Amino acid sequence: MLLAWLTFDDTLDSVVDAFRSTNYGFSRMHIVNSTHLYLEQTIAADETIEDYFWLVKNHHGPYESTDRKRLRRHGTYVPQNYCHHPSQCNKIVANSQL
């Protein structure tokens, strides 16, 4: 089982150790609060947790322009007005910030 503490400044290469699993399963995400997220991979056959990790945001406050540049370089940019399904499009908050 892998336990990784990721921060905004970490690269995935520095903290993540990957393994392949042929087990059929599903993931559960628990958003604890605005700074902590817990994700676990569960084996469907017996509902045992195969892998899990915490994602922790240590820097609080608005993002700086350098953070936005880093997100565009290393992550997948999702526009603030992105709507994944037409039924959700009217629920977008106009003044939300990244």
Beta strands, then each sheet from edge to edge (+ up, - down):
strand 1: 5-6
strand 2: 25-31
strand 3: 36-43
strand 4: 49-56
sheet 1: 1+ 4+ 3- 2+
end
